[in-house]
């Protein structure tokens, strides 16, 4: 099964609503979108409803575009996320801020976070502040001399059980999870922009927040043109 259309799949899930959106990769044009409203009183995600919704839509999507949905990005709007705040200070003094300096602090902060989140997985790692010589900076410029340098980081985490529930549901359709995105985080980031949730998620996944650290499984390297976007072992 194949087709010339190259698309990305997004699944928005909340206790009250589920939406699937299929978008062209090149221009992110929406080429398929379906929504279902669930019992407004629910406070937790209903995985049976997610399964039924996928059952109604995945076959239609694959038939329509003559192409399998192999991966999907999940946007979750729920209170199931857990936030950990970590401040980490460089112990060296009177040096120049370098890629190596930043890498070391990010790895150390991530290790500290992982020691406190048993049973949870980091979904977003965000640098909220750079403190250089006792002055706050929103962004970082390499090459500056410093007597003191520290980072304030925010880790948005999700229970591994919840991830497993999604994985088991999606496995019925031979679909794997690409990225998991916190809806509250991306809505706050795009607070003053008028755009839909799927465009928000796409932009976040593709690195529009220069202070978000990208976490992947296999490699660790600076990514693209974003000087503050890094890959860390998960």
URGIHU-V536585 format. One record per residue. N is the residue number from 0. RES is the residue in one letter. SS is DSSP state (hx for helix, st for strand, lp for the rest). Layout:
n:N res:RES ss:SS
n:N res:RES ss:SS
//
This chain:
n:0 res:X ss:lp
n:1 res:X ss:lp
n:2 res:X ss:lp
n:3 res:X ss:lp
n:4 res:X ss:lp
n:5 res:X ss:lp
n:6 res:X ss:st
n:7 res:X ss:st
n:8 res:X ss:st
n:9 res:X ss:st
n:10 res:X ss:st
n:11 res:X ss:st
n:12 res:X ss:st
n:13 res:X ss:st
n:14 res:X ss:lp
n:15 res:X ss:lp
n:16 res:X ss:st
n:17 res:X ss:st
n:18 res:X ss:st
n:19 res:X ss:st
n:20 res:X ss:st
n:21 res:X ss:st
n:22 res:X ss:st
n:23 res:X ss:st
n:24 res:X ss:lp
n:25 res:X ss:lp
n:26 res:X ss:lp
n:27 res:X ss:lp
n:28 res:X ss:lp
n:29 res:X ss:st
n:30 res:X ss:st
n:31 res:X ss:st
n:32 res:X ss:st
n:33 res:X ss:st
n:34 res:X ss:st
n:35 res:X ss:st
n:36 res:X ss:st
n:37 res:X ss:lp
n:38 res:X ss:lp
n:39 res:X ss:lp
n:40 res:X ss:lp
n:41 res:X ss:lp
n:42 res:X ss:lp
n:43 res:X ss:lp
n:44 res:X ss:lp
n:45 res:X ss:lp
n:46 res:X ss:hx
n:47 res:X ss:hx
n:48 res:X ss:hx
n:49 res:X ss:hx
n:50 res:X ss:hx
n:51 res:X ss:hx
n:52 res:X ss:hx
n:53 res:X ss:hx
n:54 res:X ss:hx
n:55 res:X ss:hx
n:56 res:X ss:hx
n:57 res:X ss:hx
n:58 res:X ss:hx
n:59 res:X ss:hx
n:60 res:X ss:hx
n:61 res:X ss:hx
n:62 res:X ss:hx
n:63 res:X ss:hx
n:64 res:X ss:hx
n:65 res:X ss:lp
n:66 res:X ss:lp
n:67 res:X ss:lp
n:68 res:X ss:lp
n:69 res:X ss:lp
n:70 res:X ss:st
n:71 res:X ss:st
n:72 res:X ss:st
n:73 res:X ss:st
n:74 res:X ss:st
n:75 res:X ss:st
n:76 res:X ss:st
n:77 res:X ss:lp
n:78 res:X ss:lp
n:79 res:X ss:lp
n:80 res:X ss:lp
n:81 res:X ss:st
n:82 res:X ss:st
n:83 res:X ss:st
n:84 res:X ss:st
n:85 res:X ss:st
n:86 res:X ss:st
n:87 res:X ss:st
n:88 res:X ss:st
n:89 res:X ss:lp
n:90 res:X ss:lp
n:91 res:X ss:lp
n:92 res:X ss:lp
n:93 res:X ss:lp
n:94 res:X ss:st
n:95 res:X ss:st
n:96 res:X ss:lp
n:97 res:X ss:lp
n:98 res:X ss:hx
n:99 res:X ss:hx
n:100 res:X ss:hx
n:101 res:X ss:hx
n:102 res:X ss:hx
n:103 res:X ss:hx
n:104 res:X ss:hx
n:105 res:X ss:hx
n:106 res:X ss:hx
n:107 res:X ss:hx
n:108 res:X ss:hx
n:109 res:X ss:hx
n:110 res:X ss:hx
n:111 res:X ss:hx
n:112 res:X ss:hx
n:113 res:X ss:hx
n:114 res:X ss:lp
n:115 res:X ss:lp
n:116 res:X ss:lp
n:117 res:X ss:lp
n:118 res:X ss:lp
n:119 res:X ss:st
n:120 res:X ss:st
n:121 res:X ss:st
n:122 res:X ss:st
n:123 res:X ss:st
n:124 res:X ss:st
n:125 res:X ss:st
n:126 res:X ss:st
n:127 res:X ss:st
n:128 res:X ss:st
n:129 res:X ss:st
n:130 res:X ss:st
n:131 res:X ss:st
n:132 res:X ss:lp
n:133 res:X ss:lp
n:134 res:X ss:st
n:135 res:X ss:st
n:136 res:X ss:st
n:137 res:X ss:lp
n:138 res:X ss:lp
n:139 res:X ss:lp
n:140 res:X ss:lp
n:141 res:X ss:lp
n:142 res:X ss:lp
n:143 res:X ss:lp
n:144 res:X ss:st
n:145 res:X ss:st
n:146 res:X ss:lp
n:147 res:X ss:lp
n:148 res:X ss:st
n:149 res:X ss:st
n:150 res:X ss:st
n:151 res:X ss:st
n:152 res:X ss:st
n:153 res:X ss:st
n:154 res:X ss:st
n:155 res:X ss:st
n:156 res:X ss:st
n:157 res:X ss:st
n:158 res:X ss:st
n:159 res:X ss:hx
n:160 res:X ss:hx
n:161 res:X ss:hx
n:162 res:X ss:hx
n:163 res:X ss:hx
n:164 res:X ss:hx
n:165 res:X ss:hx
n:166 res:X ss:hx
n:167 res:X ss:hx
n:168 res:X ss:hx
n:169 res:X ss:hx
n:170 res:X ss:hx
n:171 res:X ss:lp
n:172 res:X ss:lp
n:173 res:X ss:lp
n:174 res:X ss:lp
n:175 res:X ss:st
n:176 res:X ss:st
n:177 res:X ss:st
n:178 res:X ss:st
n:179 res:X ss:st
n:180 res:X ss:st
n:181 res:X ss:st
n:182 res:X ss:hx
n:183 res:X ss:hx
n:184 res:X ss:hx
n:185 res:X ss:hx
n:186 res:X ss:hx
n:187 res:X ss:hx
n:188 res:X ss:hx
n:189 res:X ss:lp
n:190 res:X ss:lp
n:191 res:X ss:lp
n:192 res:X ss:lp
n:193 res:X ss:lp
n:194 res:X ss:lp
n:195 res:X ss:lp
n:196 res:X ss:hx
n:197 res:X ss:hx
n:198 res:X ss:hx
n:199 res:X ss:hx
n:200 res:X ss:hx
n:201 res:X ss:hx
n:202 res:X ss:hx
n:203 res:X ss:hx
n:204 res:X ss:hx
n:205 res:X ss:lp
n:206 res:X ss:lp
n:207 res:X ss:lp
n:208 res:X ss:lp
n:209 res:X ss:lp
n:210 res:X ss:lp
n:211 res:X ss:st
n:212 res:X ss:st
n:213 res:X ss:st
n:214 res:X ss:st
n:215 res:X ss:st
n:216 res:X ss:lp
n:217 res:X ss:lp
n:218 res:X ss:lp
n:219 res:X ss:lp
n:220 res:X ss:lp
n:221 res:X ss:st
n:222 res:X ss:lp
n:223 res:X ss:lp
n:224 res:X ss:lp
n:225 res:X ss:lp
n:226 res:X ss:lp
n:227 res:X ss:lp
n:228 res:X ss:lp
n:229 res:X ss:st
n:230 res:X ss:st
n:231 res:X ss:st
n:232 res:X ss:st
n:233 res:X ss:lp
//
